[in-house]
Amino acid sequence: MTQTETDAVVRFWQRLGLPGLVDVHTHFMPERVLAKVWDYFDAVGPLTGMEWPITYRHEEDERVALLRGFGVRAFTSMLYPHKAGMATWLNGWAAEFGARTPDCLHTATLFPEDGVEGYVRQAVEAGARVFKSHLQVGAYDANDALLDPVWGLLADAGVPVVMHCGSGPVPGKHTGPEPVGRLLARHPRLRLVVAHMGMPEYTDFLVLAERYREVRLDTTMAFTDFSERFSPFPVTDRTRLADLGDRILLGTDFPNIPYPYVHQLAALERLELGDDWLRAVCYENGARLFEL
């Protein structure tokens, strides 16, 4: 990362008259867990036919400093278990990270397992402001009976859940709009943030957002040159993007992105949906959702 890139990011939000950015989809997690995530991305070329270099493969303190230098006023520590027995430990780490990193929204996660309602309630009572659910990595169904009381609890508490539920980059057994539609039919007040704009099922997830007022979508990796190569956003859905401008949130996947941070912002700008839309997406919607 160069000073030139930092300057470009700062110019972006300053031109819009914003105080900075709110990024709802950034990853901080225990060092050994993040190392395994990076190992996965290092091997993703053979898995999907794409190279996926990690642009910001730095120590934790440097990654935090980079986001602050970019002017990111609030970010998250999206972390997630791939099996039972991990979530409580991850939540403990995230609570500690949030306590020493005040501009990081206290993040928590979950998994369909015995005791999940108890530790989710505990995390909410401890001040968790956003949860991460990864249906692809966790290979679980959002409609698992063990999770039903959890979704009700989070809906009642008004705590958003960022859910990787789209089928990109590789479909999972429980990804796609159909299971999410069934979940929302039971819990229409759940503040569900669809990660990656629901890539590649963009249209279906936009339709769900039109149907359910509390559904939002984050921009993570969508519209970028990288994603447009294998999962292009339908031009015909740009009107939907404009109409849902109050419920689209900036997300980037920092640090696990194969291009500079500023490219996500440039990709949003070239949609040509206007400065008001950019202001809402890049700061205002997140600030309102998290009462910043």
C-alpha angles and dihedrals in degrees: 000000000000134000086248091065093046090051091050092053092047092048089053096060095034090056088055092051093243127145090229139294137302111212113190097184115057127128128233119155141145111308097245092048093050090049089057091049090052090048088055092052091046087059097040092096093070090041098052105009092252132109112230111190115186106236097195104041094156140129116280097255091051092050091052090048091051093055091047090049089053089055097249102163096188132015139161141240098228105194131158142182123240093200142018119287097037105085099075091052092046091049091052091052092046092050090053092046091050091050092056094037105052095181090059113088108236102258130195137177142204146204132197100261140118109290096023094125090053098051093042090053089048091052092049091049089049090057106266107169101186137020130209122217118183110190093176100052094034091046092214136131116248085218094060107138091233090064099047096089089044093058089049091050093050092045090052091047093047091230112153121234119209103208128190096211104140119099097243138148089007123359118249129206092256103030127110136068099285099073091041090053090054090049093051092047087063097037107030092161094058110122095228118180109197107217121226091012085283092293123228095008091059097148096049093051092046087054089053089051089052089052099044118047096206095054116106134174131217123218096227108158092335118134093015122129089247096055096037089064093066105013111028118191110242111254088214090065096059089095089057089050090054094046092049093047092126091059104044114100131196112251127163113173090234124206095018097065128118094219139041119292092241091063091070089056093046090050090056093047094052090058083079094217092140139258094278089058091048092049091052095046099042099044122344100062093049093044090052095045093051096034093236 
